Amino acid sequence: MAIWDRFRGGGRTKMSRPAKDGARTGSTRVRAASRVDEQHLLEFVTARHGVEGFVEPRTAVSEVTLLLVAHDGEWTRRRVPSIGWAHDFCNHHQVPSYDAGLVGIPQRMRDWNSREHKRQKEQRRQLGL
C-alpha cells in the first residue's frame, strides 16, 4: 500500500459509523459486513445439513450478525448488512431463520462448544502443553 492510499482509503476495510452519542454509550467504529462474510456463510450452509439461522440484532459493540448452527451444533457467526438481508439469505438457501433475541441460542451449540473445549484440552494434554 502506498502512503497516499491511507488518505484515499485504499486497501482499508470498510467501517460503519459510530453512534451519534458514541461518547455517552462508548460506541466505536466496527467492521461492516463484506463479501468475504457472505461467502463464508454460503460455504457453511452448503457444506452442512440441518442448518438453522439465528439473526442477532445490532448492539453497542457489533453490527447485525447471522449465527448459523448445523444439526450437530457446529456453528459460525458473521456480520451481515441488515436483519432483512439475513432472513432473505436464509430463505434463499432454504434455511429456517429465527430472531435470536426472541428464541435464544440452541442448546446443541453450547453442547458442541463443550465437546470442542474438552477435545482441545485433551489434545494439549497429549502434546504435553
N, CA, C and O atoms as a Tinker XYZ file with bonds, in Angstrom:
   516  protein
     1  N      0.852000   -1.172000    0.000000    73     2
     2  CA     0.000000    0.000000    0.000000    64     1     3
     3  C      0.897000    1.233000    0.000000    63     2     4     5
     4  O      1.803000    1.351000    0.824000    81     3
     5  N      0.643000    2.133000   -0.910000    73     3     6
     6  CA     1.390000    3.378000   -0.985000    64     5     7
     7  C      0.917000    4.331000    0.110000    63     6     8     9
     8  O     -0.185000    4.186000    0.638000    81     7
     9  N      1.748000    5.290000    0.440000    73     7    10
    10  CA     1.415000    6.226000    1.515000    64     9    11
    11  C      0.154000    7.019000    1.200000    63    10    12    13
    12  O     -0.612000    7.352000    2.104000    81    11
    13  N     -0.066000    7.325000   -0.080000    73    11    14
    14  CA    -1.242000    8.119000   -0.432000    64    13    15
    15  C     -2.530000    7.313000   -0.288000    63    14    16    17
    16  O     -3.606000    7.890000   -0.136000    81    15
    17  N     -2.428000    5.983000   -0.334000    73    15    18
    18  CA    -3.619000    5.148000   -0.164000    64    17    19
    19  C     -4.271000    5.353000    1.198000    63    18    20    21
    20  O     -5.484000    5.199000    1.343000    81    19
    21  N     -3.468000    5.696000    2.184000    73    19    22
    22  CA    -4.032000    5.946000    3.517000    64    21    23
    23  C     -5.023000    7.104000    3.487000    63    22    24    25
    24  O     -6.028000    7.090000    4.198000    81    23
    25  N     -4.736000    8.099000    2.666000    73    23    26
    26  CA    -5.605000    9.268000    2.586000    64    25    27
    27  C     -6.809000    9.033000    1.681000    63    26    28    29
    28  O     -7.865000    9.637000    1.869000    81    27
    29  N     -6.642000    8.156000    0.702000    73    27    30
    30  CA    -7.725000    7.850000   -0.225000    64    29    31
    31  C     -8.615000    6.723000    0.285000    63    30    32    33
    32  O     -9.696000    6.493000   -0.258000    81    31
    33  N     -8.172000    6.025000    1.316000    73    31    34
    34  CA    -8.954000    4.916000    1.858000    64    33    35
    35  C     -8.704000    3.616000    1.132000    63    34    36    37
    36  O     -9.449000    2.658000    1.340000    81    35
    37  N     -7.685000    3.536000    0.285000    73    35    38
    38  CA    -7.391000    2.319000   -0.451000    64    37    39
    39  C     -6.861000    1.226000    0.464000    63    38    40    41
    40  O     -6.110000    1.503000    1.399000    81    39
    41  N     -7.246000   -0.004000    0.200000    73    39    42
    42  CA    -6.759000   -1.131000    0.965000    64    41    43
    43  C     -7.343000   -1.229000    2.368000    63    42    44    45
    44  O     -6.936000   -2.084000    3.156000    81    43
    45  N     -8.261000   -0.388000    2.669000    73    43    46
    46  CA    -8.834000   -0.343000    4.003000    64    45    47
    47  C    -10.119000   -1.139000    4.083000    63    46    48    49
    48  O    -10.882000   -1.192000    3.118000    81    47
    49  N    -10.361000   -1.749000    5.210000    73    47    50
    50  CA   -11.620000   -2.446000    5.430000    64    49    51
    51  C    -12.707000   -1.422000    5.683000    63    50    52    53
    52  O    -12.516000   -0.460000    6.426000    81    51
    53  N    -13.847000   -1.641000    5.057000    73    51    54
    54  CA   -14.967000   -0.713000    5.216000    64    53    55
    55  C    -15.452000   -0.725000    6.664000    63    54    56    57
    56  O    -15.600000   -1.790000    7.264000    81    55
    57  N    -15.693000    0.436000    7.211000    73    55    58
    58  CA   -16.148000    0.559000    8.591000    64    57    59
    59  C    -17.482000    1.291000    8.618000    63    58    60    61
    60  O    -17.768000    2.126000    7.759000    81    59
    61  N    -18.282000    0.966000    9.609000    73    59    62
    62  CA   -19.541000    1.680000    9.773000    64    61    63
    63  C    -19.336000    2.843000   10.719000    63    62    64    65
    64  O    -18.363000    2.880000   11.473000    81    63
    65  N    -20.236000    3.772000   10.680000    73    63    66
    66  CA   -20.127000    4.947000   11.532000    64    65    67
    67  C    -20.517000    4.610000   12.967000    63    66    68    69
    68  O    -21.392000    3.776000   13.201000    81    67
    69  N    -19.857000    5.272000   13.935000    73    67    70
    70  CA   -20.251000    5.060000   15.323000    64    69    71
    71  C    -21.582000    5.739000   15.615000    63    70    72    73
    72  O    -22.049000    6.568000   14.833000    81    71
    73  N    -22.174000    5.395000   16.712000    73    71    74
    74  CA   -23.431000    6.011000   17.106000    64    73    75
    75  C    -23.226000    7.499000   17.319000    63    74    76    77
    76  O    -22.138000    7.936000   17.693000    81    75
    77  N    -24.285000    8.285000   17.078000    73    75    78
    78  CA   -24.176000    9.733000   17.233000    64    77    79
    79  C    -23.831000   10.122000   18.672000    63    78    80    81
    80  O    -23.155000   11.124000   18.907000    81    79
    81  N    -24.300000    9.324000   19.629000    73    79    82
    82  CA   -23.983000    9.608000   21.025000    64    81    83
    83  C    -22.895000    8.653000   21.523000    63    82    84    85
    84  O    -22.967000    8.145000   22.641000    81    83
    85  N    -21.895000    8.419000   20.685000    73    83    86
    86  CA   -20.831000    7.473000   20.981000    64    85    87
    87  C    -20.066000    7.780000   22.255000    63    86    88    89
    88  O    -19.626000    6.863000   22.948000    81    87
    89  N    -19.901000    9.058000   22.575000    73    87    90
    90  CA   -19.181000    9.404000   23.799000    64    89    91
    91  C    -19.945000    8.930000   25.029000    63    90    92    93
    92  O    -19.345000    8.512000   26.019000    81    91
    93  N    -21.253000    8.995000   24.962000    73    91    94
    94  CA   -22.069000    8.571000   26.094000    64    93    95
    95  C    -22.193000    7.054000   26.169000    63    94    96    97
    96  O    -22.131000    6.479000   27.256000    81    95
    97  N    -22.370000    6.400000   25.016000    73    95    98
    98  CA   -22.616000    4.958000   25.003000    64    97    99
    99  C    -21.352000    4.126000   24.902000    63    98   100   101
   100  O    -21.386000    2.918000   25.138000    81    99
   101  N    -20.232000    4.757000   24.554000    73    99   102
   102  CA   -18.998000    4.006000   24.375000    64   101   103
   103  C    -18.910000    3.345000   23.011000    63   102   104   105
   104  O    -18.044000    2.500000   22.787000    81   103
   105  N    -19.806000    3.723000   22.089000    73   103   106
   106  CA   -19.831000    3.130000   20.762000    64   105   107
   107  C    -18.573000    3.513000   19.998000    63   106   108   109
   108  O    -18.099000    4.647000   20.077000    81   107
   109  N    -18.048000    2.556000   19.263000    73   107   110
   110  CA   -16.877000    2.787000   18.426000    64   109   111
   111  C    -17.182000    2.304000   17.017000    63   110   112   113
   112  O    -18.253000    1.759000   16.749000    81   111
   113  N    -16.243000    2.508000   16.141000    73   111   114
   114  CA   -16.411000    2.003000   14.784000    64   113   115
   115  C    -16.180000    0.501000   14.777000    63   114   116   117
   116  O    -15.277000   -0.002000   15.445000    81   115
   117  N    -16.993000   -0.200000   14.026000    73   115   118
   118  CA   -16.831000   -1.640000   13.868000    64   117   119
   119  C    -16.799000   -1.964000   12.383000    63   118   120   121
   120  O    -17.322000   -1.214000   11.558000    81   119
   121  N    -16.177000   -3.092000   12.056000    73   119   122
   122  CA   -16.070000   -3.508000   10.665000    64   121   123
   123  C    -17.453000   -3.855000   10.125000    63   122   124   125
   124  O    -18.221000   -4.564000   10.776000    81   123
   125  N    -17.762000   -3.356000    8.948000    73   123   126
   126  CA   -19.042000   -3.653000    8.315000    64   125   127
   127  C    -18.979000   -5.012000    7.623000    63   126   128   129
   128  O    -17.895000   -5.547000    7.392000    81   127
   129  N    -20.133000   -5.560000    7.298000    73   127   130
   130  CA   -20.202000   -6.836000    6.599000    64   129   131
   131  C    -19.533000   -6.718000    5.231000    63   130   132   133
   132  O    -19.538000   -5.651000    4.619000    81   131
   133  N    -18.956000   -7.829000    4.758000    73   131   134
   134  CA   -18.278000   -7.816000    3.469000    64   133   135
   135  C    -18.663000   -9.042000    2.653000    63   134   136   137
   136  O    -19.365000   -9.928000    3.139000    81   135
   137  N    -18.198000   -9.084000    1.410000    73   135   138
   138  CA   -18.439000  -10.236000    0.541000    64   137   139
   139  C    -17.762000  -11.482000    1.110000    63   138   140   141
   140  O    -18.250000  -12.593000    0.903000    81   139
   141  N    -16.662000  -11.318000    1.813000    73   139   142
   142  CA   -15.971000  -12.454000    2.435000    64   141   143
   143  C    -16.882000  -13.105000    3.479000    63   142   144   145
   144  O    -16.945000  -14.330000    3.579000    81   143
   145  N    -17.582000  -12.278000    4.250000    73   143   146
   146  CA   -18.530000  -12.790000    5.240000    64   145   147
   147  C    -19.646000  -13.571000    4.550000    63   146   148   149
   148  O    -20.004000  -14.668000    4.980000    81   147
   149  N    -20.187000  -13.003000    3.487000    73   147   150
   150  CA   -21.264000  -13.661000    2.746000    64   149   151
   151  C    -20.786000  -14.994000    2.173000    63   150   152   153
   152  O    -21.512000  -15.987000    2.228000    81   151
   153  N    -19.581000  -15.023000    1.628000    73   151   154
   154  CA   -19.032000  -16.249000    1.053000    64   153   155
   155  C    -18.850000  -17.312000    2.137000    63   154   156   157
   156  O    -19.133000  -18.487000    1.901000    81   155
   157  N    -18.385000  -16.916000    3.311000    73   155   158
   158  CA   -18.207000  -17.865000    4.416000    64   157   159
   159  C    -19.550000  -18.476000    4.829000    63   158   160   161
   160  O    -19.648000  -19.685000    5.040000    81   159
   161  N    -20.567000  -17.646000    4.941000    73   159   162
   162  CA   -21.901000  -18.143000    5.303000    64   161   163
   163  C    -22.415000  -19.117000    4.250000    63   162   164   165
   164  O    -22.981000  -20.157000    4.588000    81   163
   165  N    -22.221000  -18.787000    2.985000    73   163   166
   166  CA   -22.662000  -19.647000    1.899000    64   165   167
   167  C    -21.950000  -21.000000    1.961000    63   166   168   169
   168  O    -22.590000  -22.040000    1.803000    81   167
   169  N    -20.641000  -20.997000    2.188000    73   167   170
   170  CA   -19.882000  -22.246000    2.284000    64   169   171
   171  C    -20.358000  -23.085000    3.468000    63   170   172   173
   172  O    -20.449000  -24.308000    3.363000    81   171
   173  N    -20.660000  -22.440000    4.589000    73   171   174
   174  CA   -21.138000  -23.165000    5.760000    64   173   175
   175  C    -22.477000  -23.831000    5.467000    63   174   176   177
   176  O    -22.680000  -24.998000    5.802000    81   175
   177  N    -23.387000  -23.093000    4.846000    73   175   178
   178  CA   -24.726000  -23.611000    4.548000    64   177   179
   179  C    -24.652000  -24.782000    3.576000    63   178   180   181
   180  O    -25.368000  -25.768000    3.751000    81   179
   181  N    -23.813000  -24.698000    2.566000    73   179   182
   182  CA   -23.762000  -25.742000    1.543000    64   181   183
   183  C    -22.989000  -26.978000    2.004000    63   182   184   185
   184  O    -23.211000  -28.063000    1.466000    81   183
   185  N    -22.103000  -26.853000    2.967000    73   183   186
   186  CA   -21.273000  -27.985000    3.402000    64   185   187
   187  C    -21.876000  -28.773000    4.562000    63   186   188   189
   188  O    -21.359000  -29.836000    4.906000    81   187
   189  N    -22.945000  -28.285000    5.168000    73   187   190
   190  CA   -23.539000  -28.943000    6.335000    64   189   191
   191  C    -25.030000  -29.127000    6.133000    63   190   192   193
   192  O    -25.642000  -28.459000    5.299000    81   191
   193  N    -25.609000  -30.036000    6.900000    73   191   194
   194  CA   -27.059000  -30.215000    6.801000    64   193   195
   195  C    -27.710000  -29.902000    8.142000    63   194   196   197
   196  O    -27.059000  -29.884000    9.186000    81   195
   197  N    -29.011000  -29.658000    8.079000    73   195   198
   198  CA   -29.748000  -29.328000    9.289000    64   197   199
   199  C    -29.393000  -27.959000    9.850000    63   198   200   201
   200  O    -29.478000  -27.745000   11.060000    81   199
   201  N    -28.995000  -27.028000    8.984000    73   199   202
   202  CA   -28.561000  -25.695000    9.425000    64   201   203
   203  C    -29.774000  -24.815000    9.719000    63   202   204   205
   204  O    -30.754000  -24.813000    8.974000    81   203
   205  N    -29.688000  -24.076000   10.806000    73   203   206
   206  CA   -30.690000  -23.067000   11.155000    64   205   207
   207  C    -29.971000  -21.734000   11.334000    63   206   208   209
   208  O    -28.811000  -21.693000   11.744000    81   207
   209  N    -30.669000  -20.652000   11.025000    73   207   210
   210  CA   -30.099000  -19.312000   11.162000    64   209   211
   211  C    -30.722000  -18.562000   12.325000    63   210   212   213
   212  O    -31.933000  -18.606000   12.539000    81   211
   213  N    -29.875000  -17.875000   13.067000    73   211   214
   214  CA   -30.321000  -17.055000   14.193000    64   213   215
   215  C    -29.807000  -15.639000   13.962000    63   214   216   217
   216  O    -28.601000  -15.393000   13.994000    81   215
   217  N    -30.730000  -14.714000   13.731000    73   215   218
   218  CA   -30.374000  -13.333000   13.414000    64   217   219
   219  C    -30.241000  -12.562000   14.725000    63   218   220   221
   220  O    -31.179000  -12.472000   15.517000    81   219
   221  N    -29.039000  -12.007000   14.927000    73   219   222
   222  CA   -28.757000  -11.266000   16.150000    64   221   223
   223  C    -28.759000   -9.770000   15.843000    63   222   224   225
   224  O    -28.059000   -9.332000   14.929000    81   223
   225  N    -29.523000   -8.986000   16.582000    73   223   226
   226  CA   -29.644000   -7.557000   16.277000    64   225   227
   227  C    -28.365000   -6.787000   16.580000    63   226   228   229
   228  O    -27.473000   -7.272000   17.275000    81   227
   229  N    -28.304000   -5.589000   16.046000    73   227   230
   230  CA   -27.174000   -4.689000   16.286000    64   229   231
   231  C    -27.122000   -4.341000   17.765000    63   230   232   233
   232  O    -28.149000   -4.126000   18.407000    81   231
   233  N    -25.898000   -4.291000   18.292000    73   231   234
   234  CA   -25.698000   -3.877000   19.679000    64   233   235
   235  C    -24.718000   -2.718000   19.705000    63   234   236   237
   236  O    -24.281000   -2.241000   18.657000    81   235
   237  N    -24.377000   -2.271000   20.886000    73   235   238
   238  CA   -23.414000   -1.173000   21.013000    64   237   239
   239  C    -22.020000   -1.577000   20.546000    63   238   240   241
   240  O    -21.207000   -0.718000   20.203000    81   239
   241  N    -21.739000   -2.881000   20.532000    73   239   242
   242  CA   -20.396000   -3.325000   20.171000    64   241   243
   243  C    -20.312000   -4.105000   18.873000    63   242   244   245
   244  O    -19.207000   -4.390000   18.411000    81   243
   245  N    -21.442000   -4.463000   18.263000    73   243   246
   246  CA   -21.374000   -5.192000   16.996000    64   245   247
   247  C    -22.562000   -4.854000   16.103000    63   246   248   249
   248  O    -23.621000   -4.422000   16.558000    81   247
   249  N    -22.335000   -5.069000   14.828000    73   247   250
   250  CA   -23.393000   -4.886000   13.849000    64   249   251
   251  C    -24.337000   -6.090000   13.894000    63   250   252   253
   252  O    -24.168000   -6.985000   14.722000    81   251
   253  N    -25.317000   -6.106000   13.012000    73   251   254
   254  CA   -26.226000   -7.249000   12.894000    64   253   255
   255  C    -25.391000   -8.462000   12.484000    63   254   256   257
   256  O    -24.548000   -8.367000   11.592000    81   255
   257  N    -25.629000   -9.599000   13.136000    73   255   258
   258  CA   -24.900000  -10.815000   12.798000    64   257   259
   259  C    -25.875000  -11.943000   12.505000    63   258   260   261
   260  O    -27.016000  -11.942000   12.965000    81   259
   261  N    -25.395000  -12.901000   11.730000    73   259   262
   262  CA   -26.155000  -14.112000   11.434000    64   261   263
   263  C    -25.374000  -15.278000   12.004000    63   262   264   265
   264  O    -24.235000  -15.531000   11.610000    81   263
   265  N    -25.988000  -15.981000   12.928000    73   263   266
   266  CA   -25.411000  -17.170000   13.541000    64   265   267
   267  C    -26.022000  -18.372000   12.851000    63   266   268   269
   268  O    -27.241000  -18.547000   12.875000    81   267
   269  N    -25.194000  -19.204000   12.235000    73   267   270
   270  CA   -25.667000  -20.427000   11.600000    64   269   271
   271  C    -25.242000  -21.606000   12.463000    63   270   272   273
   272  O    -24.075000  -21.718000   12.838000    81   271
   273  N    -26.186000  -22.485000   12.775000    73   271   274
   274  CA   -25.917000  -23.647000   13.618000    64   273   275
   275  C    -26.338000  -24.900000   12.863000    63   274   276   277
   276  O    -27.488000  -25.021000   12.440000    81   275
   277  N    -25.399000  -25.837000   12.695000    73   275   278
   278  CA   -25.677000  -27.096000   11.999000    64   277   279
   279  C    -26.368000  -28.078000   12.935000    63   278   280   281
   280  O    -26.530000  -27.802000   14.123000    81   279
   281  N    -26.775000  -29.220000   12.399000    73   279   282
   282  CA   -27.517000  -30.222000   13.171000    64   281   283
   283  C    -26.738000  -30.735000   14.382000    63   282   284   285
   284  O    -27.333000  -31.072000   15.406000    81   283
   285  N    -25.401000  -30.795000   14.266000    73   283   286
   286  CA   -24.582000  -31.323000   15.352000    64   285   287
   287  C    -24.130000  -30.242000   16.345000    63   286   288   289
   288  O    -23.456000  -30.544000   17.330000    81   287
   289  N    -24.502000  -28.987000   16.079000    73   287   290
   290  CA   -24.141000  -27.891000   16.971000    64   289   291
   291  C    -22.972000  -27.067000   16.490000    63   290   292   293
   292  O    -22.687000  -26.013000   17.058000    81   291
   293  N    -22.276000  -27.528000   15.437000    73   291   294
   294  CA   -21.199000  -26.716000   14.881000    64   293   295
   295  C    -21.802000  -25.401000   14.409000    63   294   296   297
   296  O    -22.915000  -25.380000   13.883000    81   295
   297  N    -21.080000  -24.312000   14.593000    73   295   298
   298  CA   -21.677000  -23.012000   14.303000    64   297   299
   299  C    -20.666000  -22.045000   13.727000    63   298   300   301
   300  O    -19.455000  -22.252000   13.808000    81   299
   301  N    -21.193000  -20.987000   13.147000    73   299   302
   302  CA   -20.386000  -19.867000   12.682000    64   301   303
   303  C    -21.226000  -18.608000   12.803000    63   302   304   305
   304  O    -22.455000  -18.664000   12.751000    81   303
   305  N    -20.564000  -17.477000   12.964000    73   303   306
   306  CA   -21.252000  -16.190000   13.103000    64   305   307
   307  C    -20.504000  -15.166000   12.258000    63   306   308   309
   308  O    -19.279000  -15.068000   12.319000    81   307
   309  N    -21.251000  -14.410000   11.474000    73   307   310
   310  CA   -20.652000  -13.359000   10.652000    64   309   311
   311  C    -21.547000  -12.130000   10.641000    63   310   312   313
   312  O    -22.757000  -12.223000   10.847000    81   311
   313  N    -20.934000  -10.982000   10.398000    73   311   314
   314  CA   -21.688000   -9.739000   10.241000    64   313   315
   315  C    -22.455000   -9.791000    8.928000    63   314   316   317
   316  O    -22.003000  -10.376000    7.944000    81   315
   317  N    -23.619000   -9.169000    8.938000    73   315   318
   318  CA   -24.437000   -9.078000    7.729000    64   317   319
   319  C    -24.927000   -7.640000    7.587000    63   318   320   321
   320  O    -24.956000   -6.896000    8.567000    81   319
   321  N    -25.314000   -7.244000    6.371000    73   319   322
   322  CA   -25.721000   -5.851000    6.156000    64   321   323
   323  C    -26.954000   -5.412000    6.944000    63   322   324   325
   324  O    -27.031000   -4.264000    7.382000    81   323
   325  N    -27.927000   -6.322000    7.129000    73   323   326
   326  CA   -29.156000   -5.938000    7.826000    64   325   327
   327  C    -29.912000   -7.181000    8.279000    63   326   328   329
   328  O    -29.604000   -8.299000    7.866000    81   327
   329  N    -30.900000   -6.967000    9.129000    73   327   330
   330  CA   -31.747000   -8.066000    9.587000    64   329   331
   331  C    -32.499000   -8.667000    8.409000    63   330   332   333
   332  O    -32.599000   -9.888000    8.288000    81   331
   333  N    -33.027000   -7.811000    7.543000    73   331   334
   334  CA   -33.745000   -8.281000    6.359000    64   333   335
   335  C    -32.857000   -9.111000    5.447000    63   334   336   337
   336  O    -33.289000  -10.134000    4.916000    81   335
   337  N    -31.605000   -8.669000    5.262000    73   335   338
   338  CA   -30.665000   -9.408000    4.427000    64   337   339
   339  C    -30.448000  -10.803000    4.996000    63   338   340   341
   340  O    -30.402000  -11.777000    4.245000    81   339
   341  N    -30.313000  -10.908000    6.314000    73   339   342
   342  CA   -30.062000  -12.203000    6.962000    64   341   343
   343  C    -31.228000  -13.160000    6.723000    63   342   344   345
   344  O    -31.018000  -14.320000    6.367000    81   343
   345  N    -32.457000  -12.678000    6.918000    73   343   346
   346  CA   -33.621000  -13.535000    6.692000    64   345   347
   347  C    -33.748000  -13.907000    5.211000    63   346   348   349
   348  O    -34.100000  -15.042000    4.888000    81   347
   349  N    -33.468000  -12.971000    4.319000    73   347   350
   350  CA   -33.515000  -13.262000    2.880000    64   349   351
   351  C    -32.474000  -14.312000    2.497000    63   350   352   353
   352  O    -32.756000  -15.213000    1.707000    81   351
   353  N    -31.276000  -14.194000    3.058000    73   351   354
   354  CA   -30.212000  -15.166000    2.793000    64   353   355
   355  C    -30.668000  -16.559000    3.213000    63   354   356   357
   356  O    -30.524000  -17.522000    2.460000    81   355
   357  N    -31.213000  -16.656000    4.409000    73   355   358
   358  CA   -31.690000  -17.948000    4.910000    64   357   359
   359  C    -32.821000  -18.492000    4.047000    63   358   360   361
   360  O    -32.820000  -19.673000    3.700000    81   359
   361  N    -33.777000  -17.653000    3.700000    73   359   362
   362  CA   -34.897000  -18.092000    2.858000    64   361   363
   363  C    -34.406000  -18.587000    1.500000    63   362   364   365
   364  O    -34.874000  -19.608000    0.997000    81   363
   365  N    -33.463000  -17.857000    0.914000    73   363   366
   366  CA   -32.931000  -18.214000   -0.396000    64   365   367
   367  C    -32.244000  -19.582000   -0.369000    63   366   368   369
   368  O    -32.293000  -20.317000   -1.356000    81   367
   369  N    -31.612000  -19.926000    0.739000    73   367   370
   370  CA   -30.883000  -21.189000    0.866000    64   369   371
   371  C    -31.674000  -22.246000    1.636000    63   370   372   373
   372  O    -31.119000  -23.253000    2.075000    81   371
   373  N    -32.982000  -22.003000    1.794000    73   371   374
   374  CA   -33.897000  -22.935000    2.444000    64   373   375
   375  C    -33.429000  -23.322000    3.845000    63   374   376   377
   376  O    -33.445000  -24.490000    4.231000    81   375
   377  N    -33.012000  -22.297000    4.591000    73   375   378
   378  CA   -32.577000  -22.455000    5.974000    64   377   379
   379  C    -33.581000  -21.711000    6.847000    63   378   380   381
   380  O    -33.817000  -20.523000    6.628000    81   379
   381  N    -34.176000  -22.380000    7.827000    73   379   382
   382  CA   -35.094000  -21.654000    8.712000    64   381   383
   383  C    -34.339000  -20.582000    9.489000    63   382   384   385
   384  O    -33.210000  -20.806000    9.926000    81   383
   385  N    -34.954000  -19.427000    9.659000    73   383   386
   386  CA   -34.287000  -18.349000   10.393000    64   385   387
   387  C    -35.177000  -17.854000   11.519000    63   386   388   389
   388  O    -36.402000  -17.822000   11.404000    81   387
   389  N    -34.530000  -17.472000   12.605000    73   387   390
   390  CA   -35.218000  -17.025000   13.808000    64   389   391
   391  C    -34.554000  -15.759000   14.333000    63   390   392   393
   392  O    -33.380000  -15.510000   14.057000    81   391
   393  N    -35.291000  -14.973000   15.078000    73   391   394
   394  CA   -34.712000  -13.828000   15.769000    64   393   395
   395  C    -34.120000  -14.335000   17.079000    63   394   396   397
   396  O    -34.849000  -14.785000   17.963000    81   395
   397  N    -32.795000  -14.260000   17.202000    73   395   398
   398  CA   -32.106000  -14.804000   18.369000    64   397   399
   399  C    -32.559000  -14.124000   19.663000    63   398   400   401
   400  O    -32.555000  -14.744000   20.726000    81   399
   401  N    -32.948000  -12.858000   19.571000    73   399   402
   402  CA   -33.420000  -12.153000   20.755000    64   401   403
   403  C    -34.714000  -12.716000   21.303000    63   402   404   405
   404  O    -35.019000  -12.542000   22.483000    81   403
   405  N    -35.481000  -13.391000   20.455000    73   403   406
   406  CA   -36.758000  -13.966000   20.879000    64   405   407
   407  C    -36.644000  -15.441000   21.272000    63   406   408   409
   408  O    -37.227000  -15.869000   22.268000    81   407
   409  N    -35.897000  -16.206000   20.493000    73   407   410
   410  CA   -35.840000  -17.653000   20.734000    64   409   411
   411  C    -34.569000  -18.103000   21.438000    63   410   412   413
   412  O    -34.497000  -19.236000   21.915000    81   411
   413  N    -33.573000  -17.242000   21.510000    73   411   414
   414  CA   -32.318000  -17.619000   22.155000    64   413   415
   415  C    -31.428000  -18.438000   21.234000    63   414   416   417
   416  O    -31.670000  -18.548000   20.032000    81   415
   417  N    -30.387000  -19.011000   21.838000    73   415   418
   418  CA   -29.401000  -19.798000   21.111000    64   417   419
   419  C    -29.647000  -21.273000   21.433000    63   418   420   421
   420  O    -29.910000  -21.603000   22.589000    81   419
   421  N    -29.569000  -22.176000   20.438000    73   419   422
   422  CA   -29.896000  -23.578000   20.701000    64   421   423
   423  C    -28.890000  -24.271000   21.630000    63   422   424   425
   424  O    -27.696000  -23.974000   21.605000    81   423
   425  N    -29.390000  -25.185000   22.434000    73   423   426
   426  CA   -28.561000  -25.933000   23.376000    64   425   427
   427  C    -27.499000  -26.757000   22.659000    63   426   428   429
   428  O    -26.401000  -26.940000   23.183000    81   427
   429  N    -27.817000  -27.259000   21.460000    73   427   430
   430  CA   -26.840000  -28.090000   20.746000    64   429   431
   431  C    -25.564000  -27.321000   20.436000    63   430   432   433
   432  O    -24.492000  -27.917000   20.325000    81   431
   433  N    -25.671000  -25.991000   20.295000    73   431   434
   434  CA   -24.477000  -25.172000   20.073000    64   433   435
   435  C    -23.618000  -25.151000   21.337000    63   434   436   437
   436  O    -22.398000  -25.296000   21.260000    81   435
   437  N    -24.242000  -24.975000   22.485000    73   435   438
   438  CA   -23.495000  -24.984000   23.752000    64   437   439
   439  C    -22.851000  -26.350000   23.988000    63   438   440   441
   440  O    -21.720000  -26.437000   24.465000    81   439
   441  N    -23.580000  -27.412000   23.651000    73   439   442
   442  CA   -23.036000  -28.771000   23.802000    64   441   443
   443  C    -21.827000  -28.971000   22.891000    63   442   444   445
   444  O    -20.835000  -29.572000   23.303000    81   443
   445  N    -21.902000  -28.476000   21.662000    73   443   446
   446  CA   -20.787000  -28.592000   20.723000    64   445   447
   447  C    -19.575000  -27.827000   21.260000    63   446   448   449
   448  O    -18.449000  -28.321000   21.195000    81   447
   449  N    -19.807000  -26.619000   21.791000    73   447   450
   450  CA   -18.705000  -25.845000   22.365000    64   449   451
   451  C    -18.032000  -26.612000   23.496000    63   450   452   453
   452  O    -16.805000  -26.635000   23.598000    81   451
   453  N    -18.833000  -27.232000   24.334000    73   451   454
   454  CA   -18.308000  -28.006000   25.450000    64   453   455
   455  C    -17.471000  -29.190000   24.949000    63   454   456   457
   456  O    -16.376000  -29.436000   25.456000    81   455
   457  N    -17.983000  -29.915000   23.960000    73   455   458
   458  CA   -17.240000  -31.049000   23.393000    64   457   459
   459  C    -15.929000  -30.588000   22.769000    63   458   460   461
   460  O    -14.893000  -31.228000   22.952000    81   459
   461  N    -15.971000  -29.475000   22.029000    73   459   462
   462  CA   -14.763000  -28.953000   21.396000    64   461   463
   463  C    -13.726000  -28.525000   22.440000    63   462   464   465
   464  O    -12.532000  -28.779000   22.280000    81   463
   465  N    -14.187000  -27.885000   23.488000    73   463   466
   466  CA   -13.274000  -27.449000   24.548000    64   465   467
   467  C    -12.580000  -28.666000   25.177000    63   466   468   469
   468  O    -11.368000  -28.646000   25.394000    81   467
   469  N    -13.340000  -29.710000   25.465000    73   467   470
   470  CA   -12.763000  -30.932000   26.047000    64   469   471
   471  C    -11.792000  -31.597000   25.078000    63   470   472   473
   472  O    -10.734000  -32.074000   25.488000    81   471
   473  N    -12.151000  -31.631000   23.780000    73   471   474
   474  CA   -11.286000  -32.242000   22.773000    64   473   475
   475  C     -9.960000  -31.496000   22.661000    63   474   476   477
   476  O     -8.895000  -32.111000   22.601000    81   475
   477  N    -10.034000  -30.160000   22.632000    73   475   478
   478  CA    -8.813000  -29.358000   22.532000    64   477   479
   479  C     -7.954000  -29.493000   23.786000    63   478   480   481
   480  O     -6.726000  -29.527000   23.705000    81   479
   481  N     -8.601000  -29.567000   24.934000    73   479   482
   482  CA    -7.877000  -29.741000   26.192000    64   481   483
   483  C     -7.141000  -31.080000   26.199000    63   482   484   485
   484  O     -5.995000  -31.161000   26.642000    81   483
   485  N     -7.799000  -32.128000   25.708000    73   483   486
   486  CA    -7.177000  -33.454000   25.630000    64   485   487
   487  C     -6.009000  -33.450000   24.647000    63   486   488   489
   488  O     -4.979000  -34.067000   24.917000    81   487
   489  N     -6.152000  -32.766000   23.514000    73   487   490
   490  CA    -5.053000  -32.665000   22.552000    64   489   491
   491  C     -3.845000  -31.973000   23.168000    63   490   492   493
   492  O     -2.712000  -32.416000   22.984000    81   491
   493  N     -4.087000  -30.880000   23.904000    73   491   494
   494  CA    -2.974000  -30.176000   24.553000    64   493   495
   495  C     -2.303000  -31.064000   25.590000    63   494   496   497
   496  O     -1.080000  -31.043000   25.730000    81   495
   497  N     -3.107000  -31.854000   26.326000    73   495   498
   498  CA    -2.550000  -32.752000   27.328000    64   497   499
   499  C     -1.674000  -33.804000   26.661000    63   498   500   501
   500  O     -0.592000  -34.115000   27.159000    81   499
   501  N     -2.132000  -34.356000   25.534000    73   499   502
   502  CA    -1.363000  -35.369000   24.832000    64   501   503
   503  C     -0.060000  -34.824000   24.259000    63   502   504   505
   504  O      0.939000  -35.539000   24.172000    81   503
   505  N     -0.080000  -33.559000   23.872000    73   503   506
   506  CA     1.134000  -32.916000   23.342000    64   505   507
   507  C      2.055000  -32.423000   24.446000    63   506   508   509
   508  O      3.172000  -31.983000   24.177000    81   507
   509  N      1.596000  -32.494000   25.674000    73   507   510
   510  CA     2.396000  -32.041000   26.806000    64   509   511
   511  C      2.439000  -30.537000   26.949000    63   510   512   513
   512  O      3.396000  -29.992000   27.498000    81   511
   513  N      1.423000  -29.866000   26.466000    73   511   514
   514  CA     1.384000  -28.387000   26.550000    64   513   515
   515  C      0.642000  -27.935000   27.780000    63   514   516
   516  O      0.509000  -26.734000   28.015000    81   515
